Amino acid sequence: MKNESKRATIYFDPKLLRALQLKAVETESSVSAIVSKAIKTYLSEDAEDLAAFEERAKEPGVSFEQVLKKLKRDGKI
């Protein structure tokens, strides 16, 4: 499948945009590449979280009351 980029307009705080532009120059990259990488990282973290939730979905639940009782029994509270 062909990698097609689409244009989008994003509004940045002027100081943030300046920092982003300086980072782009420093890393010999483009603002677009930096923003795209940041978004991919952000979305992949969400995907990892969802996978962890799914993996743990079959674990038995523990009520808040049970946790408090255990903490008290263990002398933690």
mmCIF file of the C-alpha atoms, coordinates in Angstrom:
data_MODEL
# 
_entry.id   MODEL 
# 
loop_
_atom_site.group_PDB 
_atom_site.id 
_atom_site.type_symbol 
_atom_site.label_atom_id 
_atom_site.label_alt_id 
_atom_site.label_comp_id 
_atom_site.label_asym_id 
_atom_site.label_entity_id 
_atom_site.label_seq_id 
_atom_site.pdbx_PDB_ins_code 
_atom_site.Cartn_x 
_atom_site.Cartn_y 
_atom_site.Cartn_z 
_atom_site.occupancy 
_atom_site.B_iso_or_equiv 
_atom_site.pdbx_formal_charge 
_atom_site.auth_seq_id 
_atom_site.auth_comp_id 
_atom_site.auth_asym_id 
_atom_site.auth_atom_id 
_atom_site.pdbx_PDB_model_num 
ATOM 1  C CA . MET A 1 1  ? 0.000   0.000   0.000  1.00 0.00 ? 1  MET A CA 1 
ATOM 2  C CA . LYS A 1 2  ? 1.329   3.416   -0.975 1.00 0.00 ? 2  LYS A CA 1 
ATOM 3  C CA . ASN A 1 3  ? 2.296   5.750   1.880  1.00 0.00 ? 3  ASN A CA 1 
ATOM 4  C CA . GLU A 1 4  ? 0.196   8.848   1.257  1.00 0.00 ? 4  GLU A CA 1 
ATOM 5  C CA . SER A 1 5  ? 0.574   11.903  3.443  1.00 0.00 ? 5  SER A CA 1 
ATOM 6  C CA . LYS A 1 6  ? -2.347  14.240  4.008  1.00 0.00 ? 6  LYS A CA 1 
ATOM 7  C CA . ARG A 1 7  ? -2.159  17.890  4.887  1.00 0.00 ? 7  ARG A CA 1 
ATOM 8  C CA . ALA A 1 8  ? -3.653  19.209  8.130  1.00 0.00 ? 8  ALA A CA 1 
ATOM 9  C CA . THR A 1 9  ? -3.647  22.587  9.785  1.00 0.00 ? 9  THR A CA 1 
ATOM 10 C CA . ILE A 1 10 ? -2.489  22.600  13.389 1.00 0.00 ? 10 ILE A CA 1 
ATOM 11 C CA . TYR A 1 11 ? -2.357  25.697  15.569 1.00 0.00 ? 11 TYR A CA 1 
ATOM 12 C CA . PHE A 1 12 ? 0.492   25.986  18.057 1.00 0.00 ? 12 PHE A CA 1 
ATOM 13 C CA . ASP A 1 13 ? 1.305   28.469  20.761 1.00 0.00 ? 13 ASP A CA 1 
ATOM 14 C CA . PRO A 1 14 ? 3.948   30.721  19.145 1.00 0.00 ? 14 PRO A CA 1 
ATOM 15 C CA . LYS A 1 15 ? 6.633   29.776  21.679 1.00 0.00 ? 15 LYS A CA 1 
ATOM 16 C CA . LEU A 1 16 ? 5.932   26.086  21.237 1.00 0.00 ? 16 LEU A CA 1 
ATOM 17 C CA . LEU A 1 17 ? 6.106   26.441  17.466 1.00 0.00 ? 17 LEU A CA 1 
ATOM 18 C CA . ARG A 1 18 ? 9.442   28.252  17.757 1.00 0.00 ? 18 ARG A CA 1 
ATOM 19 C CA . ALA A 1 19 ? 10.830  25.455  19.929 1.00 0.00 ? 19 ALA A CA 1 
ATOM 20 C CA . LEU A 1 20 ? 9.543   22.906  17.432 1.00 0.00 ? 20 LEU A CA 1 
ATOM 21 C CA . GLN A 1 21 ? 11.173  24.759  14.535 1.00 0.00 ? 21 GLN A CA 1 
ATOM 22 C CA . LEU A 1 22 ? 14.479  24.949  16.389 1.00 0.00 ? 22 LEU A CA 1 
ATOM 23 C CA . LYS A 1 23 ? 14.284  21.222  17.162 1.00 0.00 ? 23 LYS A CA 1 
ATOM 24 C CA . ALA A 1 24 ? 13.636  20.525  13.488 1.00 0.00 ? 24 ALA A CA 1 
ATOM 25 C CA . VAL A 1 25 ? 16.724  22.498  12.458 1.00 0.00 ? 25 VAL A CA 1 
ATOM 26 C CA . GLU A 1 26 ? 18.841  20.916  15.193 1.00 0.00 ? 26 GLU A CA 1 
ATOM 27 C CA . THR A 1 27 ? 17.831  17.376  14.200 1.00 0.00 ? 27 THR A CA 1 
ATOM 28 C CA . GLU A 1 28 ? 17.855  18.062  10.443 1.00 0.00 ? 28 GLU A CA 1 
ATOM 29 C CA . SER A 1 29 ? 14.217  17.036  10.352 1.00 0.00 ? 29 SER A CA 1 
ATOM 30 C CA . SER A 1 30 ? 10.954  18.756  9.531  1.00 0.00 ? 30 SER A CA 1 
ATOM 31 C CA . VAL A 1 31 ? 8.281   20.035  11.874 1.00 0.00 ? 31 VAL A CA 1 
ATOM 32 C CA . SER A 1 32 ? 5.904   17.659  10.128 1.00 0.00 ? 32 SER A CA 1 
ATOM 33 C CA . ALA A 1 33 ? 8.154   14.655  10.798 1.00 0.00 ? 33 ALA A CA 1 
ATOM 34 C CA . ILE A 1 34 ? 8.547   15.575  14.470 1.00 0.00 ? 34 ILE A CA 1 
ATOM 35 C CA . VAL A 1 35 ? 4.803   16.064  14.965 1.00 0.00 ? 35 VAL A CA 1 
ATOM 36 C CA . SER A 1 36 ? 4.030   12.850  13.097 1.00 0.00 ? 36 SER A CA 1 
ATOM 37 C CA . LYS A 1 37 ? 6.489   10.866  15.239 1.00 0.00 ? 37 LYS A CA 1 
ATOM 38 C CA . ALA A 1 38 ? 5.048   12.387  18.435 1.00 0.00 ? 38 ALA A CA 1 
ATOM 39 C CA . ILE A 1 39 ? 1.511   11.458  17.412 1.00 0.00 ? 39 ILE A CA 1 
ATOM 40 C CA . LYS A 1 40 ? 2.540   7.902   16.517 1.00 0.00 ? 40 LYS A CA 1 
ATOM 41 C CA . THR A 1 41 ? 4.224   7.559   19.918 1.00 0.00 ? 41 THR A CA 1 
ATOM 42 C CA . TYR A 1 42 ? 1.157   8.958   21.687 1.00 0.00 ? 42 TYR A CA 1 
ATOM 43 C CA . LEU A 1 43 ? -1.201  6.600   19.868 1.00 0.00 ? 43 LEU A CA 1 
ATOM 44 C CA . SER A 1 44 ? 1.049   3.562   20.345 1.00 0.00 ? 44 SER A CA 1 
ATOM 45 C CA . GLU A 1 45 ? 1.034   4.206   24.109 1.00 0.00 ? 45 GLU A CA 1 
ATOM 46 C CA . ASP A 1 46 ? -2.768  4.117   23.994 1.00 0.00 ? 46 ASP A CA 1 
ATOM 47 C CA . ALA A 1 47 ? -2.620  0.857   22.040 1.00 0.00 ? 47 ALA A CA 1 
ATOM 48 C CA . GLU A 1 48 ? -0.280  -0.641  24.661 1.00 0.00 ? 48 GLU A CA 1 
ATOM 49 C CA . ASP A 1 49 ? -2.644  0.442   27.444 1.00 0.00 ? 49 ASP A CA 1 
ATOM 50 C CA . LEU A 1 50 ? -5.626  -1.123  25.679 1.00 0.00 ? 50 LEU A CA 1 
ATOM 51 C CA . ALA A 1 51 ? -3.700  -4.354  25.154 1.00 0.00 ? 51 ALA A CA 1 
ATOM 52 C CA . ALA A 1 52 ? -2.806  -4.445  28.857 1.00 0.00 ? 52 ALA A CA 1 
ATOM 53 C CA . PHE A 1 53 ? -6.437  -3.875  29.836 1.00 0.00 ? 53 PHE A CA 1 
ATOM 54 C CA . GLU A 1 54 ? -7.542  -6.666  27.511 1.00 0.00 ? 54 GLU A CA 1 
ATOM 55 C CA . GLU A 1 55 ? -4.865  -9.007  28.858 1.00 0.00 ? 55 GLU A CA 1 
ATOM 56 C CA . ARG A 1 56 ? -5.952  -8.368  32.445 1.00 0.00 ? 56 ARG A CA 1 
ATOM 57 C CA . ALA A 1 57 ? -9.707  -8.441  31.767 1.00 0.00 ? 57 ALA A CA 1 
ATOM 58 C CA . LYS A 1 58 ? -10.014 -12.065 32.904 1.00 0.00 ? 58 LYS A CA 1 
ATOM 59 C CA . GLU A 1 59 ? -8.222  -11.493 36.208 1.00 0.00 ? 59 GLU A CA 1 
ATOM 60 C CA . PRO A 1 60 ? -10.470 -11.685 39.241 1.00 0.00 ? 60 PRO A CA 1 
ATOM 61 C CA . GLY A 1 61 ? -11.588 -8.325  40.553 1.00 0.00 ? 61 GLY A CA 1 
ATOM 62 C CA . VAL A 1 62 ? -10.721 -7.064  44.006 1.00 0.00 ? 62 VAL A CA 1 
ATOM 63 C CA . SER A 1 63 ? -13.010 -4.666  45.797 1.00 0.00 ? 63 SER A CA 1 
ATOM 64 C CA . PHE A 1 64 ? -11.791 -1.548  47.551 1.00 0.00 ? 64 PHE A CA 1 
ATOM 65 C CA . GLU A 1 65 ? -13.067 -3.020  50.805 1.00 0.00 ? 65 GLU A CA 1 
ATOM 66 C CA . GLN A 1 66 ? -10.924 -6.139  50.309 1.00 0.00 ? 66 GLN A CA 1 
ATOM 67 C CA . VAL A 1 67 ? -7.850  -4.010  49.663 1.00 0.00 ? 67 VAL A CA 1 
ATOM 68 C CA . LEU A 1 68 ? -8.451  -1.963  52.800 1.00 0.00 ? 68 LEU A CA 1 
ATOM 69 C CA . LYS A 1 69 ? -8.917  -5.104  54.910 1.00 0.00 ? 69 LYS A CA 1 
ATOM 70 C CA . LYS A 1 70 ? -5.657  -6.560  53.579 1.00 0.00 ? 70 LYS A CA 1 
ATOM 71 C CA . LEU A 1 71 ? -3.779  -3.320  54.244 1.00 0.00 ? 71 LEU A CA 1 
ATOM 72 C CA . LYS A 1 72 ? -5.117  -3.247  57.781 1.00 0.00 ? 72 LYS A CA 1 
ATOM 73 C CA . ARG A 1 73 ? -4.342  -6.949  58.334 1.00 0.00 ? 73 ARG A CA 1 
ATOM 74 C CA . ASP A 1 74 ? -0.764  -6.387  57.068 1.00 0.00 ? 74 ASP A CA 1 
ATOM 75 C CA . GLY A 1 75 ? -0.315  -3.414  59.388 1.00 0.00 ? 75 GLY A CA 1 
ATOM 76 C CA . LYS A 1 76 ? 0.031   -0.946  56.531 1.00 0.00 ? 76 LYS A CA 1 
ATOM 77 C CA . ILE A 1 77 ? -2.809  1.258   57.774 1.00 0.00 ? 77 ILE A CA 1 
# 
